[in-house]
Amino acid sequence: MTEIGTDYWLSEATLESPKRQVGDYVENEGFAVPRRFDTLDDALKVVKAGGRIAIRSEHPDEYDGASGLMQTYILDSDSPDEAVRTFERYGDFDIDEQVHESQNRSAMTGRGEMPGYATMTDVVLGVALHEPTDVTLRRLKELNGHRHTVRRYADITGRRETEFMGKANFSFWEYVPGLNATVVADTAVDNRYHIFADRSDRKPVYMGWKIANDEGNSIAGKPDDAVLTPEVTAQLVNTYEQIRNLPHFDSNHCPIMELQLDENGQIWFLQYHRTQDFKATHALLDPADFSTQEGWQKADGVRGALDSPATMKTALWYPEKYGTTLKGRVGRTLPESEDAAVDWHWDLALTEALSRHRLGYVADNSLNDLYRGFAVAHGPRSRWFKPQSAIACNDKGLDNLIPETLKKEISLTVHREHRLARVVLDVAVDGTSGYVRLNPDAEQPLIV
């Protein structure tokens, strides 16, 4: 048995395909896991019989590092005929730079030649039943390899794209329809769980979230609804806790765990991502210490805790070439740790690389807006769950906190002068409540 504080997958195992390997283990421990196939040829038999499969991206980094950089592809027998016809016109192809850029710009192949358009992903999946599987997998890997997030992440972590993608692969899963749910134990408050769920494969489409206890009752955020009832929530949390405490996992860790609740009430395990260890908070904040007259703004929601109010040098944006580079461009090596960030940027790779090394994350919106984004289309969750603490402002975000003149000065310094300028914030978080203010004594902005 793995000792508490030790994770077998980090200390003893060699992870090449984390989703598949961890899924195999969880199934062997008696939990339901969707059927996996050794080859795409085997999986396509399900598609030919009218079913659906998931061609899931795999990379060793995904278990305890970056997640969401590459795409998982869903394939069923309803792949559009238009894609097949487009492919017949387009001819054989590799996903070269030109093809990928066309896809990134949302331009489509076959423009004007058929009703609607098909992306290159549509085309590759649309002809998968008619092509050798090694050709299909090569094309899907090329599509992933040309994604900006993948190239950027490889660059800032000091690896060449070919080196990073050399370890990328796929696993093949039968798709289980139902409610897709993600559960995360709070890192500072016992018996507190963050839960997001969506159901988009049948109508009515559903999206919901709640912060609940192990009995499934809402203790913060959205109230119970007709889908995330206390009974369903308790079932999800109970499964989460049982898997979290399996011998190969560190039971003190608070993973992001994805589950699927099918139409018969069966819960299926899908994947496990590491975040932070649990560290109980004991010092609750006194609202009297955080008056609005002293500039404090009460948070709309929080996760995690700080030992005491902290002064955080907080990045709003980063210079364009921030990070390690391998191609002779001028860059800046990423820090081993940083105080906090707001992440007003679209650089998902940078967020993934830095999140686990942050003391805090400051979300420029309300908890409801933030969690709705997590529930729908797997919005980026690392920035919220992987730092030690996180705080969501409110519907007005940081507008009441950071003067517009200061924002403009920081933007000019970062985007035109390519220097990193941070705003200095005071942040207090105790696991259930939080406060934030612009530090009244610090030089603003702080240029580093």
C-alpha positions, 0 to 999 in steps of 0.5 A: 500500500502506498503510504499517506503523502506518497502517490504511487504514480509519481514514486513508483510507476512509469506513466505513459498514458495516464488516463488509460493506466489510472483507469485500468487501476481504478477498474481493477479496484472494483469501480466502473470505468468505460470500456477501453480498447487496445487499438483504434481498429477495435474501437471502430467496431463500436462505431460501425455498430452504431455506438460512439467512442472517445479518442482521448489524448494522452501525455505523461505530463497530464497527471501531475502537470499541464492538462487540457493542452491537447484535444480528445476526439469523439467519433460516432457513426453520424460523422457528416457525409459532407466531410467525406465528400470534402475529403474526396475533393481534397485528396490525401493530406498531412496536417501541415502548417498551412492546413493547421493555420486554416483550421485555427482561423476557423476557415473551412475546406471545401468553401462554396462546394457543399452546404456548410463547411467542415473543419479539418478535424471534421474531415479527419474524423469523417473519413476515419471509417474509410482510412487505415487507422494508422493514417487517422492517428497520424493526422489526429496527432499532427492536429494536436501537435500544431495546436498553439497551446502545445507548441507554447507549452513545449517552448516554455518548459524547455522542450522541442515540439518534437520531443514533447509530441514524441511522448503524446499518444491516444487511448480509445474508450467507449463513450458513456452518455449521461451527466459529466461531473467533476468533483474537487475536494477543498484544500483547506476546509474538510467536508467541502467539495466543488462540483460542476456538471453538464449534459450536452449529449441529449436534451434538455441540455443541462449545466450546473454547479454547487459547493456541497458537503458529503451529504450532498447539501449545498453549503455555498454558491448555487442551490440544489436543482433538479439534476444536482440533487442532494442524493446525486451529489452525495453519490458523486462525492462518495465515489470521489472519496472512495477512489481518492483513498485507493492505495495507489493515491495519496489520500491527503491530496485533493484531485480534480476527478472527472466522473460520468453518471449514466442514465441508469444511475451508474457512476463511471470513472474518467480521469484524475488530475493532481492539484494541491494537498489538503492543509486545514485552515484554523484561523477564520477571518474577522470581517471587522478587520477588513473595512471598506474604508481601508480599501478592502473588497469582500470576495464573492467566493474563495478556494483554499486558504492563506496562513495570514493576509498576504501581500501579493505581486500580481500579474495582470498580463505577461510580455508576449515572449515570457518564458524559456525559448529554444529558437533564439528569440529573446525571452524570460525564464519562468520563475520557480514560483510567483505570488499571484496572477489574474491571467488576463490573457489567452495563453493557456500554456503559460497558465498551465505551466505556472498555476501549481507554483502560485500562492494565489489566483485572483479571478476577475469575475463572480463565483457563478460566472467562473463556475459556469465556465468550469461546467461548460466545455471544461473551462480552464480549471487549473488556474483556480484549483492548482494554486494554494489559494484562489479568490473570485471578486464579484460581478464588477471584477477588479474595476472597483479595485484597480484604477483604470489609469493603473491598468493602462500603465501596466498594459503599456509596460507589458505589451509595448515595452515587453517588461513585466509589471505587476499590481501589488494586492493584499489578499486574505483567504480562510477557506470560506471567505476572503478579502482583497485590496490594492496595497496602499503603501506599495509602489504601483505598478511594480516593474520587475 
